[in-house]
Amino acid sequence: MPNERCMCPVCGFPDLDELPYDSQGCASFNICPSCGVEFGYDNSGASFEELRRRWIDGGMLWFSQANKPPRNWDPVQQLKSAALLD
């Protein structure tokens, strides 16, 4: 089971460098390397569910140009492991 504390709430990426939001609800403004959501910016006008749908509809492509996806990265399995996809 992924570490939910550092998991992206949009795509389920389990290895974020830090929490998307701290205990007081302040955004990290970090960008998820998997889906590209910047916490505190992209989700200011859209829900996590809407952002997830956009990422899925866009083909679930790996976002980061600087960081390669994990070996054998599978976005569908990532979503399922995070219980974000049936």
Sequence and secondary structure as in RCSB ss.txt:
>XXXX:A:sequence
MPNERCMCPVCGFPDLDELPYDSQGCASFNICPSCGVEFGYDNSGASFEELRRRWIDGGMLWFSQANKPPRNWDP
VQQLKSAALLD
>XXXX:A:secstr
   GGGS TTT  S  SS SB TT  B   B TTT  BTTTGGGSS HHHHHHHHHHTT     SSS   TT  H
HHHHHHTTS  
